Amino acid sequence: MSPIDSWGGTAAVFTGAGTAWPVIFTIVAVALFVGFLVVMINHEKHAYISMLKHEPVEKGPAVEGEPRAY
């Protein structure tokens, strides 16, 4: 015998409907994703400009495609 006698009203339990948590989670997830994309695009832009100027992109040992840091 199933512990659930009727499936009526269980969608609210399984989906979080009726609370603000799903909306808050979705907004935070989208904001984090957009923030990640902005940071990644800025870093790539900086890296390409540095490579065109033949300057090291970041501190540390040179990697493939970068000039050696002196």
C-alpha positions, 0 to 999 in steps of 0.5 A, spaced: 500 500 500 502 506 498 503 512 503 500 517 498 493 515 498 491 521 493 496 525 488 491 531 489 495 537 492 502 534 492 505 538 486 505 544 491 510 540 495 514 537 490 515 543 486 515 548 492 509 552 489 506 557 494 513 559 496 518 564 494 524 560 494 523 557 487 523 564 484 528 567 489 533 561 486 531 562 479 533 569 480 540 568 483 541 562 478 540 567 472 544 573 476 550 568 477 550 566 470 550 573 467 555 575 472 560 569 470 559 571 463 561 578 464 567 576 468 569 571 463 568 576 457 572 582 460 578 577 462 578 574 455 578 581 452 584 583 457 587 577 455 587 578 447 589 585 448 595 583 452 597 578 447 596 583 441 601 587 445 606 582 446 605 582 454 604 577 459 596 576 461 597 574 468 603 574 473 607 567 473 610 563 468 608 564 461 603 559 457 603 557 450 601 563 446 604 568 451 611 572 451 615 570 457 615 575 462 622 578 464 
